[in-house]
Amino acid sequence: MKISVLDQSPVRSGVSPDVSIRETIALAQACEAYGYHRYWLSEHHSSDSVAGSAPEVLLAALAATTHKIRLGSAGIMLPHYSALKVAEQFRVLEAIAPGRIDLGVGRAPGSDQRTAFALNPNAAQSADAFPAQVRDLQTWVLGRELPVNHPFRGVQAQPAGPFGPEMWILGSSDYGAQLAAYYGLPYGFAYFFSDGHGAAQALDIYRARFKPSEFLGTPHSAITVWAFAAETQEEAEYYFSSRAMWRLMRDRGRYIALPTPEEAEAVPLSDMERERLKSYRADAVIGTAPVVAAQLRALAAQLGVQEFSITCGVSDTSARQKSYALLAQEFGLLG
């Protein structure tokens, strides 16, 4: 079982968002030392919650400051961009860190519709063209020739080289699962988006419809889970309150910086909202490292995935890093 990290560069209350980017660089270096397999970055725009708006840029910094951990996007929101430009970016990354680059792509905007329009005025049409974009991107990143009669046949994504990024399709619905199966690509499900709702169905569809390709002979899937480990259950509950309040605000339509536990406790709540917080806690993967590791192993076995990644946003960056350290030790990654 391969165990990896997804970092969204979360913004913390009272801390300038640019600090989150530097914290991502430091955490990637720590997680490499802990023995994690991959370190992936997300893409979000115009958000007070997430500072990671340009994973392709941040990945270059990680490629230059790490040595063995795989690095990738989870994901590049492809409808915003030209497939050729993305291919060029990731071929440059591959040249910086040969054999270590993953290119995960998704169709969601990673923002509101107004922001999506600001990024690409033709975003709605581009989303419809996502399957064709994936086909072209896959061809360019591997240095292959586009089909005969393709208008861009003969165009190359430079720099050429012996390695190409490992491509993934990412999503939180059946759509991405079907596309990954059709193209014979690995598939990653964003379990943490909705506490796993729809995960089993999407993964079953992926496995049932998978077509072997020259890139992948059998289905290969992963999930990303929000999980947090601490020395004690009480400490884990304390820090989880930040995440729970952030979720509640998101459900209200407000994307805020992660509050401190004290700030979360001070927010006035209705009875219905208190019940909502209890439901978040019921679904949460938190506790001591043995408790969290057992839950993650059981979840991976239940869903039949070959690997999983852990995302963890709490208001204290040292507590976040310690969580990854505790879980690495529990999973035996450090050896």
N, C-alpha and C positions, 0 to 999 in steps of 0.2 A: 504494500500500500504506500503510494507516494503522498507526501503531505507537504502542502505549499502555503503561501501567504497571498492574500489580496489586500493591498493597501489603497485606501481611497484618499489619503492625505486629509483626514478629518480636521475641520476647524474647531478649535476649542474656545470656550467663552473667555473673554479677556485677553486673548492671545492673537496677535496679528496673523492673518492667514498665510503670509509669506513664510512664517516660522514652520508651518505644517509641511512645506516642501522640503526644508532642510531636515526636519524630523524623519521624513520618508527616506532620505538618503542614509541617515544614521541607522534607521531600523533595518534597512535592506542589508547593510554591512553586518549588523548583529545577527540577523536571521540566516545569513550565509554561514557565519561562525557556528550557529546552532545546528546547522545541517538540513535546513529546509530545501526542498527540491526546486521549487519555482518561487519567484517573487513577481507578482502581477500588479499592475496599476489600472485604475478605472479612469473613465472620462466623464466629467460633469461640467456644466457651463452655467455661469451667472447664478452661482449658489453661495449662500452664506454658510452652508454646512460642509462643503467639500472644496478643497483648494486645488485638487488634481484636474486641471482643465486641459493639459497638453501632455498626455503620457508619452508620446513619441520624443518630446524634448527631455523629460525627466528620465526616461529610459537611457538616454545617451549618458547622462551623469552617472547612473547606476552601472552602466556597462564599463565606464572608465574607472570606477572605484570599487568594483567587486571582481572576483577571479573565477568562480566555478558555478555559482548558483545560476539557474536559468532565469531569464528576465522576459517579461512580456506584458501585453495589454489585455485588459479584461473589462471592457475592450475598446477598440477603436470603433466609434459610431460611424460606420462607413457611408451612410447617405449624406453626411455633411461634406464629403470629400471626393476628389478624383481617385479612382482606384490606382492609377499610375503613380500619383504622388505618394500615396500610402506605401505602395510597393517600393518606391525609391527610398523613402524614409527607413523602412525596415531592412532593406538591403544595406543601407549605410550602417544601421545598428548591427547587422550581422557581420559587417567588416570590422567593426570595433570589437565585438565579442563573438568570434566565430563559434558556431555550434551551440550557442546559448540563448538564442532569441526565439520567442513565441509571439505569434501575431494572432491574437484573439479579436474577432470582429463581431459586432452586433448591429441590429437595425434600429433599436430604440433611439430617441433623440438625446437622452442624457440631460434633458433640460425641458423647459416649457416650450410651447409651439412658437411663441414670439421669438425666443432666443434661437430656436432652430431655424427660423426664417432669416434671422440676422446672420447666422453662420452660412446658410445656403438658401437663397430665395427660391430655389427649385427643390427644396428638401422633400416635399410631399411626393413629387414625381420620382425623385431619387430613391425613396423608400420602396416604391413599386418595382424599381429596377435592381433591388438588392441582390436577387439571385444571379443576374448577369454580372453585377459588380464583383460578386464573390468569384465567379468563374474567371473573370479577367485578372483579378488580383492574384488568385491562385497560380495562374499561368505566369504572370510577371514576376512574382517573388521567387519562383523556381527557375527563372531564366528560360522558360519555354516559349514556343511560337504560338501566337493566337491562331484561331481557326482560319482556314481559307475563306476569303470574302469578308473577313472582319475588317472594319474600316481602319483599325489601328494595327493591323498585321505588319510586322517589321519594326514596330516601336519596341525598344528595349528599356527595361528598368535597370539602371546602373547604380552602384558598381556590381559588375558580374563577379562571381567567385564560386568556389567549390561547395559552399554551404548555402542553404536557403532557410528562412524562418519556418518554424513549425506552425502551421495554420490551424486555428480552432474556430468553431462557430459557438457563440455564446448566446444565451437567452433565458427567458423565464416563462416561456409558453411553448405550445406544440410547434409553432412556426419554425423556430430555430432548430428544433429536433428533427423535423422533416428535411430541412435543407442540409443539415450536417449528414444525415443518412444518405441523401441523394448524391452528395458529392464525395462520400466516403471519407469524411473528416472527423476528428475528435469533437466531442460536444461537451460544453460546460453549462450546467444549470445553476442560475443564481438563486439558490435555496433561501438565502437570507432576505431576499426582497419581500417575501410573503410567508416566512416561516415554513417554507416547503410546500405550500399549496400548489398542486399541479405537478410536482416533481416526479412522482411515480409514473403518472400518465405520460409525461413528455419523454422520460427515459425509456419506458416500454415502447413507445412509438419509434424512438431512435433505434433501438436494438432490432425491432421487428422489420423496419424498412431499410436497414443499413445495406448499402451496396459496396462490396469491396472495391478498393481503388489501388492505384500504384502507390499511394501514400499510406494507406492503412488497410490491412487485410481483414481485421475483425473490429467490431465496435469498441470504442474507448471513450469512457465518459467520466466526468468529474462533477462535483457539487462544491459550491462555496457556502460556508456556514458561518454565521456570526457566533463566536464562542469566546469565553473569557475565563481564565483560571487565576486563582489567587492562593495564598498560603492557607486561608481559612474560608469556610462558607460565608461567614459574616462579612469578610472583606470583599468577597465576590458580589454579594448582595448590595453592598454599599456602592461599589463602582457601577454596577448594573443600573442603578437608578438614573444615571446620566443617559444611558442608552434608552431606557424606557421612556423618559420624558421627551427625548428627541423624537422617538417614534410617535408619541402622542401628538406632539406639535406638527409632525409631518402629516398625520391623519387629519389635523385641523387645516392643512394647507399651508403651513408655515415651515420653512426650511431654515432652522436656526443653528447657530454654533452649539457644540455639545456643552450643556450646562455642567457646572460642578454638582456633586451630590447635594450640597447645601442649597444651591439655587433651585435644583429640582424639587427639593422638599418644600421650598417656600412658595411654589406655584399653587394658587387656589384651584381646586378641582371640584367638579360635580360628582355625584354618586356614580353616574354612568362612566365618567372618565376614570374613576378609581377602579371600577370593574375592568375597564380596558387595560389598565396597568397590570392588574392581576392576570389577565389573559396573556399579556406579553411575558410575564414572569413564568407562567406555566409552560410556555413554548421555548423558553430560553435555555441555552446550553452554557451554564455557568456553575462554578463551584471550585473545589480543589482539583488539582491536575488529574488524579485518578478518576474522579467523578466525570469530569469533562471528557477525558480520553475514552472512557467506557461508553459514554453517550455517542461520541463521534464514530467509534468503531461499530457500534450497533446500527447507527444510521447508514453508514457506508455499506454494511452487509445487507441491510434491509432493502436498499435501493440498487444494490448490485453494481456500484461504481468502482473504478479502478484507482481513483485518487480523489482527494478532497483538499480544498484550501480553506484557510481560516482567515476571516476578517474580524477585526476587533477595534472598535472605536470607543474609548472612554476618555474622561476629562483629564486624566493624569498620564502623561507620556511614559513615565518610568513604570507605572503599573501595567501599561500596555506591553512594553518591552518585556517585563518580567513574566507576563502571561505566556508570551511566545517561548521564553526560556524554560518555564516550568513544563509546558506541553512538549517541547523538544526533548527534555529529559525523560518525561513519562513515556514517550513514543520510542525512545532509544535512538534518537537522531544524532546525538552528540558523539556517539562512538564511531 
